[in-house]
């Protein structure tokens, strides 16, 4: 299961543009443990995205990691209950205040329970 958010510009007159998101979401039941992998694109490096994601995941009692990608994106691998994972995914759509998220791709993977905490990976 997955969803992706793709931004489109919408002209609202008087030189104003709005970013609208088209989303495809497969709704998940909330009681079982799952793992999701997110690929976040936009201005997401150098804006405390990883540290803020770690803090958000910690507050939601999720386990896993976050890391920068060579192409300028951020990858998140998180495990836990579905509802908190959806909250983390919703938070990742905007991230911390200086981030400018343009796309979030999410895929579901089998839950493994291999993590004890949520941390930043440095590679």
PDB file as gemmi writes it, atoms N, CA and C in Angstrom:
CRYST1    1.000    1.000    1.000  90.00  90.00  90.00 P 1                      
ATOM      1  N   UNK A   1       0.831  -1.173   0.000  1.00  0.00           N  
ATOM      2  CA  UNK A   1       0.000   0.000   0.000  1.00  0.00           C  
ATOM      3  C   UNK A   1       0.880   1.242   0.000  1.00  0.00           C  
ATOM      4  N   UNK A   2       0.416   2.295  -0.588  1.00  0.00           N  
ATOM      5  CA  UNK A   2       1.207   3.507  -0.661  1.00  0.00           C  
ATOM      6  C   UNK A   2       0.319   4.703  -0.951  1.00  0.00           C  
ATOM      7  N   UNK A   3       0.878   5.876  -0.774  1.00  0.00           N  
ATOM      8  CA  UNK A   3       0.283   7.060  -1.344  1.00  0.00           C  
ATOM      9  C   UNK A   3       1.390   8.007  -1.749  1.00  0.00           C  
ATOM     10  N   UNK A   4       1.088   8.848  -2.686  1.00  0.00           N  
ATOM     11  CA  UNK A   4       2.044   9.823  -3.152  1.00  0.00           C  
ATOM     12  C   UNK A   4       1.355  11.169  -3.238  1.00  0.00           C  
ATOM     13  N   UNK A   5       2.070  12.207  -2.928  1.00  0.00           N  
ATOM     14  CA  UNK A   5       1.549  13.567  -3.019  1.00  0.00           C  
ATOM     15  C   UNK A   5       2.345  14.294  -4.088  1.00  0.00           C  
ATOM     16  N   UNK A   6       1.667  14.839  -5.063  1.00  0.00           N  
ATOM     17  CA  UNK A   6       2.322  15.572  -6.128  1.00  0.00           C  
ATOM     18  C   UNK A   6       1.761  16.979  -6.170  1.00  0.00           C  
ATOM     19  N   UNK A   7       2.623  17.992  -6.061  1.00  0.00           N  
ATOM     20  CA  UNK A   7       2.118  19.365  -6.056  1.00  0.00           C  
ATOM     21  C   UNK A   7       1.833  19.875  -7.463  1.00  0.00           C  
ATOM     22  N   UNK A   8       0.833  20.725  -7.579  1.00  0.00           N  
ATOM     23  CA  UNK A   8       0.541  21.440  -8.816  1.00  0.00           C  
ATOM     24  C   UNK A   8       0.265  22.887  -8.436  1.00  0.00           C  
ATOM     25  N   UNK A   9       0.649  23.808  -9.298  1.00  0.00           N  
ATOM     26  CA  UNK A   9       0.387  25.220  -9.039  1.00  0.00           C  
ATOM     27  C   UNK A   9      -1.003  25.571  -9.538  1.00  0.00           C  
ATOM     28  N   UNK A  10      -1.711  26.325  -8.757  1.00  0.00           N  
ATOM     29  CA  UNK A  10      -3.045  26.789  -9.125  1.00  0.00           C  
ATOM     30  C   UNK A  10      -3.039  28.309  -9.054  1.00  0.00           C  
ATOM     31  N   UNK A  11      -3.400  28.962 -10.151  1.00  0.00           N  
ATOM     32  CA  UNK A  11      -3.400  30.424 -10.191  1.00  0.00           C  
ATOM     33  C   UNK A  11      -4.693  30.940  -9.572  1.00  0.00           C  
ATOM     34  N   UNK A  12      -4.563  31.849  -8.617  1.00  0.00           N  
ATOM     35  CA  UNK A  12      -5.723  32.372  -7.911  1.00  0.00           C  
ATOM     36  C   UNK A  12      -5.973  33.846  -8.226  1.00  0.00           C  
ATOM     37  N   UNK A  13      -5.310  34.402  -9.244  1.00  0.00           N  
ATOM     38  CA  UNK A  13      -5.516  35.804  -9.596  1.00  0.00           C  
ATOM     39  C   UNK A  13      -4.582  36.728  -8.846  1.00  0.00           C  
ATOM     40  N   UNK A  14      -4.424  37.929  -9.345  1.00  0.00           N  
ATOM     41  CA  UNK A  14      -3.582  38.967  -8.744  1.00  0.00           C  
ATOM     42  C   UNK A  14      -2.168  38.483  -8.423  1.00  0.00           C  
ATOM     43  N   UNK A  15      -1.621  37.641  -9.298  1.00  0.00           N  
ATOM     44  CA  UNK A  15      -0.253  37.181  -9.106  1.00  0.00           C  
ATOM     45  C   UNK A  15      -0.070  36.145  -8.023  1.00  0.00           C  
ATOM     46  N   UNK A  16      -1.150  35.630  -7.458  1.00  0.00           N  
ATOM     47  CA  UNK A  16      -1.045  34.641  -6.386  1.00  0.00           C  
ATOM     48  C   UNK A  16      -1.168  33.232  -6.953  1.00  0.00           C  
ATOM     49  N   UNK A  17      -0.305  32.381  -6.451  1.00  0.00           N  
ATOM     50  CA  UNK A  17      -0.355  30.983  -6.830  1.00  0.00           C  
ATOM     51  C   UNK A  17      -0.453  30.154  -5.559  1.00  0.00           C  
ATOM     52  N   UNK A  18      -1.174  29.079  -5.629  1.00  0.00           N  
ATOM     53  CA  UNK A  18      -1.303  28.155  -4.508  1.00  0.00           C  
ATOM     54  C   UNK A  18      -0.753  26.814  -4.949  1.00  0.00           C  
ATOM     55  N   UNK A  19      -0.134  26.115  -4.022  1.00  0.00           N  
ATOM     56  CA  UNK A  19       0.304  24.757  -4.310  1.00  0.00           C  
ATOM     57  C   UNK A  19      -0.794  23.819  -3.849  1.00  0.00           C  
ATOM     58  N   UNK A  20      -1.315  23.053  -4.787  1.00  0.00           N  
ATOM     59  CA  UNK A  20      -2.353  22.061  -4.476  1.00  0.00           C  
ATOM     60  C   UNK A  20      -1.710  20.682  -4.585  1.00  0.00           C  
ATOM     61  N   UNK A  21      -2.156  19.782  -3.769  1.00  0.00           N  
ATOM     62  CA  UNK A  21      -1.616  18.428  -3.792  1.00  0.00           C  
ATOM     63  C   UNK A  21      -2.670  17.458  -4.283  1.00  0.00           C  
ATOM     64  N   UNK A  22      -2.252  16.618  -5.225  1.00  0.00           N  
ATOM     65  CA  UNK A  22      -3.088  15.511  -5.645  1.00  0.00           C  
ATOM     66  C   UNK A  22      -2.585  14.287  -4.891  1.00  0.00           C  
ATOM     67  N   UNK A  23      -3.472  13.596  -4.239  1.00  0.00           N  
ATOM     68  CA  UNK A  23      -3.033  12.477  -3.405  1.00  0.00           C  
ATOM     69  C   UNK A  23      -3.785  11.207  -3.769  1.00  0.00           C  
ATOM     70  N   UNK A  24      -3.057  10.128  -3.711  1.00  0.00           N  
ATOM     71  CA  UNK A  24      -3.644   8.802  -3.836  1.00  0.00           C  
ATOM     72  C   UNK A  24      -3.306   8.097  -2.535  1.00  0.00           C  
ATOM     73  N   UNK A  25      -4.313   7.674  -1.809  1.00  0.00           N  
ATOM     74  CA  UNK A  25      -4.103   7.068  -0.502  1.00  0.00           C  
ATOM     75  C   UNK A  25      -4.904   5.786  -0.405  1.00  0.00           C  
ATOM     76  N   UNK A  26      -4.248   4.750   0.031  1.00  0.00           N  
ATOM     77  CA  UNK A  26      -4.941   3.512   0.345  1.00  0.00           C  
ATOM     78  C   UNK A  26      -5.064   3.474   1.854  1.00  0.00           C  
ATOM     79  N   UNK A  27      -6.276   3.527   2.363  1.00  0.00           N  
ATOM     80  CA  UNK A  27      -6.516   3.599   3.804  1.00  0.00           C  
ATOM     81  C   UNK A  27      -6.180   2.258   4.441  1.00  0.00           C  
ATOM     82  N   UNK A  28      -5.549   2.352   5.605  1.00  0.00           N  
ATOM     83  CA  UNK A  28      -5.083   1.169   6.297  1.00  0.00           C  
ATOM     84  C   UNK A  28      -5.830   1.028   7.622  1.00  0.00           C  
ATOM     85  N   UNK A  29      -6.054  -0.188   8.050  1.00  0.00           N  
ATOM     86  CA  UNK A  29      -6.635  -0.436   9.369  1.00  0.00           C  
ATOM     87  C   UNK A  29      -5.648   0.052  10.421  1.00  0.00           C  
ATOM     88  N   UNK A  30      -6.119   0.430  11.611  1.00  0.00           N  
ATOM     89  CA  UNK A  30      -5.248   1.122  12.550  1.00  0.00           C  
ATOM     90  C   UNK A  30      -4.661   0.270  13.669  1.00  0.00           C  
ATOM     91  N   UNK A  31      -4.986  -0.988  13.809  1.00  0.00           N  
ATOM     92  CA  UNK A  31      -4.564  -1.721  14.997  1.00  0.00           C  
ATOM     93  C   UNK A  31      -3.308  -2.566  14.815  1.00  0.00           C  
ATOM     94  N   UNK A  32      -2.893  -2.862  13.623  1.00  0.00           N  
ATOM     95  CA  UNK A  32      -1.736  -3.731  13.464  1.00  0.00           C  
ATOM     96  C   UNK A  32      -0.448  -2.945  13.265  1.00  0.00           C  
ATOM     97  N   UNK A  33       0.665  -3.603  13.541  1.00  0.00           N  
ATOM     98  CA  UNK A  33       1.984  -3.002  13.360  1.00  0.00           C  
ATOM     99  C   UNK A  33       2.390  -3.122  11.899  1.00  0.00           C  
ATOM    100  N   UNK A  34       2.945  -2.034  11.367  1.00  0.00           N  
ATOM    101  CA  UNK A  34       3.404  -2.018   9.984  1.00  0.00           C  
ATOM    102  C   UNK A  34       4.695  -1.218   9.881  1.00  0.00           C  
ATOM    103  N   UNK A  35       5.282  -1.276   8.708  1.00  0.00           N  
ATOM    104  CA  UNK A  35       6.494  -0.511   8.383  1.00  0.00           C  
ATOM    105  C   UNK A  35       6.199   0.286   7.122  1.00  0.00           C  
ATOM    106  N   UNK A  36       6.625   1.552   7.128  1.00  0.00           N  
ATOM    107  CA  UNK A  36       6.520   2.349   5.913  1.00  0.00           C  
ATOM    108  C   UNK A  36       7.877   2.948   5.585  1.00  0.00           C  
ATOM    109  N   UNK A  37       8.100   3.126   4.296  1.00  0.00           N  
ATOM    110  CA  UNK A  37       9.301   3.796   3.800  1.00  0.00           C  
ATOM    111  C   UNK A  37       8.824   5.033   3.048  1.00  0.00           C  
ATOM    112  N   UNK A  38       9.386   6.185   3.404  1.00  0.00           N  
ATOM    113  CA  UNK A  38       9.011   7.437   2.755  1.00  0.00           C  
ATOM    114  C   UNK A  38      10.225   8.050   2.078  1.00  0.00           C  
ATOM    115  N   UNK A  39       9.997   8.564   0.896  1.00  0.00           N  
ATOM    116  CA  UNK A  39      10.997   9.315   0.166  1.00  0.00           C  
ATOM    117  C   UNK A  39      10.444  10.721   0.024  1.00  0.00           C  
ATOM    118  N   UNK A  40      11.117  11.688   0.644  1.00  0.00           N  
ATOM    119  CA  UNK A  40      10.627  13.065   0.676  1.00  0.00           C  
ATOM    120  C   UNK A  40      11.541  13.912  -0.194  1.00  0.00           C  
ATOM    121  N   UNK A  41      10.939  14.681  -1.101  1.00  0.00           N  
ATOM    122  CA  UNK A  41      11.688  15.530  -2.023  1.00  0.00           C  
ATOM    123  C   UNK A  41      11.359  16.997  -1.787  1.00  0.00           C  
ATOM    124  N   UNK A  42      12.240  17.855  -2.214  1.00  0.00           N  
ATOM    125  CA  UNK A  42      12.066  19.293  -2.077  1.00  0.00           C  
ATOM    126  C   UNK A  42      13.276  19.886  -1.375  1.00  0.00           C  
ATOM    127  N   UNK A  43      13.088  21.023  -0.732  1.00  0.00           N  
ATOM    128  CA  UNK A  43      14.167  21.600   0.077  1.00  0.00           C  
ATOM    129  C   UNK A  43      14.046  20.978   1.460  1.00  0.00           C  
ATOM    130  N   UNK A  44      14.688  19.822   1.623  1.00  0.00           N  
ATOM    131  CA  UNK A  44      14.546  19.040   2.853  1.00  0.00           C  
ATOM    132  C   UNK A  44      15.887  18.702   3.502  1.00  0.00           C  
ATOM    133  N   UNK A  45      16.973  19.176   2.920  1.00  0.00           N  
ATOM    134  CA  UNK A  45      18.282  19.016   3.543  1.00  0.00           C  
ATOM    135  C   UNK A  45      18.775  20.391   3.979  1.00  0.00           C  
ATOM    136  N   UNK A  46      19.414  20.441   5.132  1.00  0.00           N  
ATOM    137  CA  UNK A  46      19.924  21.699   5.657  1.00  0.00           C  
ATOM    138  C   UNK A  46      18.861  22.538   6.343  1.00  0.00           C  
ATOM    139  N   UNK A  47      17.706  21.936   6.648  1.00  0.00           N  
ATOM    140  CA  UNK A  47      16.600  22.665   7.289  1.00  0.00           C  
ATOM    141  C   UNK A  47      16.108  21.925   8.537  1.00  0.00           C  
ATOM    142  N   UNK A  48      16.959  21.080   9.096  1.00  0.00           N  
ATOM    143  CA  UNK A  48      16.651  20.299  10.304  1.00  0.00           C  
ATOM    144  C   UNK A  48      15.524  19.293  10.089  1.00  0.00           C  
ATOM    145  N   UNK A  49      15.373  18.812   8.849  1.00  0.00           N  
ATOM    146  CA  UNK A  49      14.321  17.847   8.564  1.00  0.00           C  
ATOM    147  C   UNK A  49      14.559  16.534   9.310  1.00  0.00           C  
ATOM    148  N   UNK A  50      15.795  16.039   9.295  1.00  0.00           N  
ATOM    149  CA  UNK A  50      16.063  14.752   9.965  1.00  0.00           C  
ATOM    150  C   UNK A  50      15.837  14.838  11.471  1.00  0.00           C  
ATOM    151  N   UNK A  51      16.378  15.864  12.098  1.00  0.00           N  
ATOM    152  CA  UNK A  51      16.219  16.002  13.555  1.00  0.00           C  
ATOM    153  C   UNK A  51      14.758  16.203  13.927  1.00  0.00           C  
ATOM    154  N   UNK A  52      14.054  16.988  13.150  1.00  0.00           N  
ATOM    155  CA  UNK A  52      12.636  17.225  13.426  1.00  0.00           C  
ATOM    156  C   UNK A  52      11.807  15.962  13.201  1.00  0.00           C  
ATOM    157  N   UNK A  53      12.174  15.182  12.183  1.00  0.00           N  
ATOM    158  CA  UNK A  53      11.472  13.913  11.922  1.00  0.00           C  
ATOM    159  C   UNK A  53      11.709  12.948  13.074  1.00  0.00           C  
ATOM    160  N   UNK A  54      12.961  12.885  13.550  1.00  0.00           N  
ATOM    161  CA  UNK A  54      13.274  12.027  14.694  1.00  0.00           C  
ATOM    162  C   UNK A  54      12.436  12.426  15.902  1.00  0.00           C  
ATOM    163  N   UNK A  55      12.344  13.715  16.174  1.00  0.00           N  
ATOM    164  CA  UNK A  55      11.564  14.189  17.323  1.00  0.00           C  
ATOM    165  C   UNK A  55      10.083  13.862  17.161  1.00  0.00           C  
ATOM    166  N   UNK A  56       9.559  14.059  15.955  1.00  0.00           N  
ATOM    167  CA  UNK A  56       8.148  13.757  15.685  1.00  0.00           C  
ATOM    168  C   UNK A  56       7.880  12.258  15.844  1.00  0.00           C  
ATOM    169  N   UNK A  57       8.754  11.432  15.290  1.00  0.00           N  
ATOM    170  CA  UNK A  57       8.596   9.976  15.402  1.00  0.00           C  
ATOM    171  C   UNK A  57       8.686   9.531  16.853  1.00  0.00           C  
ATOM    172  N   UNK A  58       9.603  10.117  17.601  1.00  0.00           N  
ATOM    173  CA  UNK A  58       9.741   9.786  19.020  1.00  0.00           C  
ATOM    174  C   UNK A  58       8.454  10.119  19.775  1.00  0.00           C  
ATOM    175  N   UNK A  59       7.856  11.282  19.475  1.00  0.00           N  
ATOM    176  CA  UNK A  59       6.623  11.679  20.167  1.00  0.00           C  
ATOM    177  C   UNK A  59       5.452  10.764  19.817  1.00  0.00           C  
ATOM    178  N   UNK A  60       5.533  10.090  18.660  1.00  0.00           N  
ATOM    179  CA  UNK A  60       4.477   9.168  18.231  1.00  0.00           C  
ATOM    180  C   UNK A  60       4.793   7.724  18.599  1.00  0.00           C  
ATOM    181  N   UNK A  61       5.890   7.499  19.326  1.00  0.00           N  
ATOM    182  CA  UNK A  61       6.325   6.163  19.750  1.00  0.00           C  
ATOM    183  C   UNK A  61       6.593   5.245  18.556  1.00  0.00           C  
ATOM    184  N   UNK A  62       7.233   5.798  17.525  1.00  0.00           N  
ATOM    185  CA  UNK A  62       7.599   5.017  16.352  1.00  0.00           C  
ATOM    186  C   UNK A  62       9.076   4.659  16.413  1.00  0.00           C  
ATOM    187  N   UNK A  63       9.442   3.620  15.724  1.00  0.00           N  
ATOM    188  CA  UNK A  63      10.817   3.137  15.689  1.00  0.00           C  
ATOM    189  C   UNK A  63      11.302   3.163  14.241  1.00  0.00           C  
ATOM    190  N   UNK A  64      12.622   3.313  14.062  1.00  0.00           N  
ATOM    191  CA  UNK A  64      13.190   3.296  12.719  1.00  0.00           C  
ATOM    192  C   UNK A  64      14.301   4.299  12.565  1.00  0.00           C  
ATOM    193  N   UNK A  65      14.396   4.907  11.384  1.00  0.00           N  
ATOM    194  CA  UNK A  65      15.466   5.857  11.117  1.00  0.00           C  
ATOM    195  C   UNK A  65      15.080   6.846  10.024  1.00  0.00           C  
ATOM    196  N   UNK A  66      15.891   7.911   9.916  1.00  0.00           N  
ATOM    197  CA  UNK A  66      15.767   8.913   8.862  1.00  0.00           C  
ATOM    198  C   UNK A  66      17.176   9.215   8.378  1.00  0.00           C  
ATOM    199  N   UNK A  67      17.327   9.460   7.070  1.00  0.00           N  
ATOM    200  CA  UNK A  67      18.650   9.778   6.523  1.00  0.00           C  
ATOM    201  C   UNK A  67      18.521  10.667   5.295  1.00  0.00           C  
ATOM    202  N   UNK A  68      19.601  11.414   5.024  1.00  0.00           N  
ATOM    203  CA  UNK A  68      19.684  12.183   3.788  1.00  0.00           C  
ATOM    204  C   UNK A  68      20.003  11.252   2.635  1.00  0.00           C  
ATOM    205  N   UNK A  69      19.500  11.589   1.456  1.00  0.00           N  
ATOM    206  CA  UNK A  69      19.800  10.842   0.244  1.00  0.00           C  
ATOM    207  C   UNK A  69      20.755  11.663  -0.624  1.00  0.00           C  
ATOM    208  N   UNK A  70      21.588  10.996  -1.413  1.00  0.00           N  
ATOM    209  CA  UNK A  70      22.558  11.721  -2.240  1.00  0.00           C  
ATOM    210  C   UNK A  70      21.926  12.740  -3.194  1.00  0.00           C  
ATOM    211  N   UNK A  71      20.722  12.497  -3.671  1.00  0.00           N  
ATOM    212  CA  UNK A  71      20.082  13.397  -4.626  1.00  0.00           C  
ATOM    213  C   UNK A  71      19.419  14.616  -4.013  1.00  0.00           C  
ATOM    214  N   UNK A  72      19.522  14.789  -2.700  1.00  0.00           N  
ATOM    215  CA  UNK A  72      18.936  15.953  -2.051  1.00  0.00           C  
ATOM    216  C   UNK A  72      17.660  15.671  -1.286  1.00  0.00           C  
ATOM    217  N   UNK A  73      17.158  14.445  -1.345  1.00  0.00           N  
ATOM    218  CA  UNK A  73      15.941  14.080  -0.626  1.00  0.00           C  
ATOM    219  C   UNK A  73      16.249  13.516   0.746  1.00  0.00           C  
ATOM    220  N   UNK A  74      15.209  13.071   1.408  1.00  0.00           N  
ATOM    221  CA  UNK A  74      15.309  12.432   2.715  1.00  0.00           C  
ATOM    222  C   UNK A  74      14.510  11.137   2.664  1.00  0.00           C  
ATOM    223  N   UNK A  75      15.050  10.088   3.258  1.00  0.00           N  
ATOM    224  CA  UNK A  75      14.358   8.803   3.346  1.00  0.00           C  
ATOM    225  C   UNK A  75      14.045   8.509   4.803  1.00  0.00           C  
ATOM    226  N   UNK A  76      12.844   8.002   5.035  1.00  0.00           N  
ATOM    227  CA  UNK A  76      12.397   7.626   6.376  1.00  0.00           C  
ATOM    228  C   UNK A  76      11.939   6.176   6.328  1.00  0.00           C  
ATOM    229  N   UNK A  77      12.388   5.382   7.274  1.00  0.00           N  
ATOM    230  CA  UNK A  77      11.890   4.022   7.463  1.00  0.00           C  
ATOM    231  C   UNK A  77      11.355   3.963   8.884  1.00  0.00           C  
ATOM    232  N   UNK A  78      10.051   3.744   9.015  1.00  0.00           N  
ATOM    233  CA  UNK A  78       9.428   3.804  10.335  1.00  0.00           C  
ATOM    234  C   UNK A  78       8.521   2.608  10.555  1.00  0.00           C  
ATOM    235  N   UNK A  79       8.482   2.134  11.796  1.00  0.00           N  
ATOM    236  CA  UNK A  79       7.613   1.025  12.184  1.00  0.00           C  
ATOM    237  C   UNK A  79       6.782   1.421  13.392  1.00  0.00           C  
ATOM    238  N   UNK A  80       5.593   0.834  13.460  1.00  0.00           N  
ATOM    239  CA  UNK A  80       4.716   1.071  14.596  1.00  0.00           C  
ATOM    240  C   UNK A  80       3.274   0.829  14.219  1.00  0.00           C  
ATOM    241  N   UNK A  81       2.362   1.359  15.018  1.00  0.00           N  
ATOM    242  CA  UNK A  81       0.939   1.251  14.712  1.00  0.00           C  
ATOM    243  C   UNK A  81       0.599   2.140  13.524  1.00  0.00           C  
ATOM    244  N   UNK A  82      -0.422   1.763  12.778  1.00  0.00           N  
ATOM    245  CA  UNK A  82      -0.775   2.469  11.551  1.00  0.00           C  
ATOM    246  C   UNK A  82      -1.163   3.932  11.773  1.00  0.00           C  
ATOM    247  N   UNK A  83      -1.959   4.196  12.786  1.00  0.00           N  
ATOM    248  CA  UNK A  83      -2.426   5.571  13.002  1.00  0.00           C  
ATOM    249  C   UNK A  83      -1.268   6.541  13.263  1.00  0.00           C  
ATOM    250  N   UNK A  84      -0.332   6.229  14.156  1.00  0.00           N  
ATOM    251  CA  UNK A  84       0.819   7.127  14.325  1.00  0.00           C  
ATOM    252  C   UNK A  84       1.682   7.239  13.059  1.00  0.00           C  
ATOM    253  N   UNK A  85       1.783   6.158  12.293  1.00  0.00           N  
ATOM    254  CA  UNK A  85       2.534   6.223  11.039  1.00  0.00           C  
ATOM    255  C   UNK A  85       1.865   7.184  10.058  1.00  0.00           C  
ATOM    256  N   UNK A  86       0.547   7.159  10.006  1.00  0.00           N  
ATOM    257  CA  UNK A  86      -0.165   8.105   9.140  1.00  0.00           C  
ATOM    258  C   UNK A  86       0.033   9.535   9.608  1.00  0.00           C  
ATOM    259  N   UNK A  87       0.102   9.728  10.927  1.00  0.00           N  
ATOM    260  CA  UNK A  87       0.371  11.076  11.459  1.00  0.00           C  
ATOM    261  C   UNK A  87       1.772  11.535  11.078  1.00  0.00           C  
ATOM    262  N   UNK A  88       2.748  10.633  11.145  1.00  0.00           N  
ATOM    263  CA  UNK A  88       4.098  10.995  10.733  1.00  0.00           C  
ATOM    264  C   UNK A  88       4.130  11.326   9.244  1.00  0.00           C  
ATOM    265  N   UNK A  89       3.444  10.538   8.446  1.00  0.00           N  
ATOM    266  CA  UNK A  89       3.387  10.806   7.002  1.00  0.00           C  
ATOM    267  C   UNK A  89       2.752  12.164   6.726  1.00  0.00           C  
ATOM    268  N   UNK A  90       1.700  12.498   7.452  1.00  0.00           N  
ATOM    269  CA  UNK A  90       1.055  13.805   7.279  1.00  0.00           C  
ATOM    270  C   UNK A  90       2.013  14.924   7.676  1.00  0.00           C  
ATOM    271  N   UNK A  91       2.764  14.738   8.757  1.00  0.00           N  
ATOM    272  CA  UNK A  91       3.736  15.743   9.180  1.00  0.00           C  
ATOM    273  C   UNK A  91       4.825  15.918   8.125  1.00  0.00           C  
ATOM    274  N   UNK A  92       5.268  14.813   7.519  1.00  0.00           N  
ATOM    275  CA  UNK A  92       6.336  14.868   6.511  1.00  0.00           C  
ATOM    276  C   UNK A  92       5.906  15.629   5.258  1.00  0.00           C  
ATOM    277  N   UNK A  93       4.619  15.823   5.047  1.00  0.00           N  
ATOM    278  CA  UNK A  93       4.161  16.599   3.889  1.00  0.00           C  
ATOM    279  C   UNK A  93       4.586  18.052   3.975  1.00  0.00           C  
ATOM    280  N   UNK A  94       4.838  18.556   5.188  1.00  0.00           N  
ATOM    281  CA  UNK A  94       5.286  19.942   5.326  1.00  0.00           C  
ATOM    282  C   UNK A  94       6.622  20.027   6.055  1.00  0.00           C  
ATOM    283  N   UNK A  95       6.905  19.123   6.990  1.00  0.00           N  
ATOM    284  CA  UNK A  95       8.166  19.115   7.702  1.00  0.00           C  
ATOM    285  C   UNK A  95       8.347  20.330   8.592  1.00  0.00           C  
ATOM    286  N   UNK A  96       9.603  20.621   8.977  1.00  0.00           N  
ATOM    287  CA  UNK A  96       9.872  21.773   9.835  1.00  0.00           C  
ATOM    288  C   UNK A  96       9.669  23.087   9.065  1.00  0.00           C  
ATOM    289  N   UNK A  97       9.735  24.193   9.772  1.00  0.00           N  
ATOM    290  CA  UNK A  97       9.336  25.481   9.201  1.00  0.00           C  
ATOM    291  C   UNK A  97      10.133  25.911   7.973  1.00  0.00           C  
ATOM    292  N   UNK A  98      11.409  25.584   7.864  1.00  0.00           N  
ATOM    293  CA  UNK A  98      12.212  26.025   6.725  1.00  0.00           C  
ATOM    294  C   UNK A  98      12.182  25.053   5.546  1.00  0.00           C  
ATOM    295  N   UNK A  99      11.537  23.920   5.699  1.00  0.00           N  
ATOM    296  CA  UNK A  99      11.457  22.943   4.612  1.00  0.00           C  
ATOM    297  C   UNK A  99      10.421  23.370   3.579  1.00  0.00           C  
ATOM    298  N   UNK A 100      10.642  22.943   2.351  1.00  0.00           N  
ATOM    299  CA  UNK A 100       9.673  23.115   1.266  1.00  0.00           C  
ATOM    300  C   UNK A 100       9.506  21.758   0.600  1.00  0.00           C  
ATOM    301  N   UNK A 101       8.552  20.988   1.075  1.00  0.00           N  
ATOM    302  CA  UNK A 101       8.323  19.634   0.571  1.00  0.00           C  
ATOM    303  C   UNK A 101       7.552  19.709  -0.738  1.00  0.00           C  
ATOM    304  N   UNK A 102       8.070  19.037  -1.768  1.00  0.00           N  
ATOM    305  CA  UNK A 102       7.391  19.012  -3.060  1.00  0.00           C  
ATOM    306  C   UNK A 102       6.752  17.662  -3.358  1.00  0.00           C  
ATOM    307  N   UNK A 103       7.255  16.596  -2.734  1.00  0.00           N  
ATOM    308  CA  UNK A 103       6.696  15.268  -3.005  1.00  0.00           C  
ATOM    309  C   UNK A 103       7.021  14.325  -1.863  1.00  0.00           C  
ATOM    310  N   UNK A 104       6.062  13.496  -1.522  1.00  0.00           N  
ATOM    311  CA  UNK A 104       6.263  12.445  -0.522  1.00  0.00           C  
ATOM    312  C   UNK A 104       5.740  11.141  -1.130  1.00  0.00           C  
ATOM    313  N   UNK A 105       6.635  10.173  -1.327  1.00  0.00           N  
ATOM    314  CA  UNK A 105       6.245   8.847  -1.805  1.00  0.00           C  
ATOM    315  C   UNK A 105       6.326   7.895  -0.624  1.00  0.00           C  
ATOM    316  N   UNK A 106       5.283   7.112  -0.437  1.00  0.00           N  
ATOM    317  CA  UNK A 106       5.219   6.202   0.707  1.00  0.00           C  
ATOM    318  C   UNK A 106       4.889   4.802   0.220  1.00  0.00           C  
ATOM    319  N   UNK A 107       5.640   3.844   0.719  1.00  0.00           N  
ATOM    320  CA  UNK A 107       5.327   2.448   0.428  1.00  0.00           C  
ATOM    321  C   UNK A 107       5.304   1.673   1.736  1.00  0.00           C  
ATOM    322  N   UNK A 108       4.446   0.678   1.778  1.00  0.00           N  
ATOM    323  CA  UNK A 108       4.351  -0.172   2.965  1.00  0.00           C  
ATOM    324  C   UNK A 108       5.200  -1.408   2.764  1.00  0.00           C  
ATOM    325  N   UNK A 109       5.859  -1.834   3.840  1.00  0.00           N  
ATOM    326  CA  UNK A 109       6.690  -3.028   3.834  1.00  0.00           C  
ATOM    327  C   UNK A 109       6.282  -3.907   5.008  1.00  0.00           C  
ATOM    328  N   UNK A 110       6.665  -5.170   4.994  1.00  0.00           N  
ATOM    329  CA  UNK A 110       6.336  -6.031   6.131  1.00  0.00           C  
ATOM    330  C   UNK A 110       7.004  -5.549   7.417  1.00  0.00           C  
ATOM    331  N   UNK A 111       6.276  -5.567   8.495  1.00  0.00           N  
ATOM    332  CA  UNK A 111       6.785  -5.183   9.814  1.00  0.00           C  
ATOM    333  C   UNK A 111       7.822  -6.202  10.273  1.00  0.00           C  
ATOM    334  N   UNK A 112       8.953  -5.724  10.807  1.00  0.00           N  
ATOM    335  CA  UNK A 112       9.988  -6.638  11.299  1.00  0.00           C  
ATOM    336  C   UNK A 112      10.240  -6.508  12.795  1.00  0.00           C  
ATOM    337  N   UNK A 113       9.972  -5.340  13.373  1.00  0.00           N  
ATOM    338  CA  UNK A 113      10.241  -5.137  14.790  1.00  0.00           C  
ATOM    339  C   UNK A 113      11.709  -5.072  15.131  1.00  0.00           C  
ATOM    340  N   UNK A 114      12.563  -4.752  14.167  1.00  0.00           N  
ATOM    341  CA  UNK A 114      14.007  -4.781  14.380  1.00  0.00           C  
ATOM    342  C   UNK A 114      14.570  -3.568  15.106  1.00  0.00           C  
ATOM    343  N   UNK A 115      13.779  -2.516  15.290  1.00  0.00           N  
ATOM    344  CA  UNK A 115      14.298  -1.275  15.870  1.00  0.00           C  
ATOM    345  C   UNK A 115      13.858  -1.103  17.319  1.00  0.00           C  
ATOM    346  N   UNK A 116      14.764  -0.545  18.141  1.00  0.00           N  
ATOM    347  CA  UNK A 116      14.447  -0.240  19.536  1.00  0.00           C  
ATOM    348  C   UNK A 116      14.114   1.225  19.738  1.00  0.00           C  
ATOM    349  N   UNK A 117      14.534   2.065  18.784  1.00  0.00           N  
ATOM    350  CA  UNK A 117      14.344   3.506  18.897  1.00  0.00           C  
ATOM    351  C   UNK A 117      14.237   4.094  17.498  1.00  0.00           C  
ATOM    352  N   UNK A 118      14.111   5.400  17.419  1.00  0.00           N  
ATOM    353  CA  UNK A 118      14.124   6.099  16.139  1.00  0.00           C  
ATOM    354  C   UNK A 118      15.375   6.974  16.120  1.00  0.00           C  
ATOM    355  N   UNK A 119      16.183   6.848  15.087  1.00  0.00           N  
ATOM    356  CA  UNK A 119      17.461   7.562  15.070  1.00  0.00           C  
ATOM    357  C   UNK A 119      17.762   8.137  13.684  1.00  0.00           C  
ATOM    358  N   UNK A 120      18.749   9.016  13.648  1.00  0.00           N  
ATOM    359  CA  UNK A 120      19.250   9.569  12.390  1.00  0.00           C  
ATOM    360  C   UNK A 120      20.402   8.690  11.912  1.00  0.00           C  
ATOM    361  N   UNK A 121      20.331   8.275  10.657  1.00  0.00           N  
ATOM    362  CA  UNK A 121      21.424   7.516  10.067  1.00  0.00           C  
ATOM    363  C   UNK A 121      22.344   8.470   9.326  1.00  0.00           C  
ATOM    364  N   UNK A 122      23.632   8.328   9.566  1.00  0.00           N  
ATOM    365  CA  UNK A 122      24.641   9.122   8.873  1.00  0.00           C  
ATOM    366  C   UNK A 122      25.439   8.190   7.986  1.00  0.00           C  
ATOM    367  N   UNK A 123      25.294   8.357   6.692  1.00  0.00           N  
ATOM    368  CA  UNK A 123      26.005   7.462   5.755  1.00  0.00           C  
ATOM    369  C   UNK A 123      26.648   8.261   4.672  1.00  0.00           C  
TER     370      UNK A 123                                                      
END                                                                             
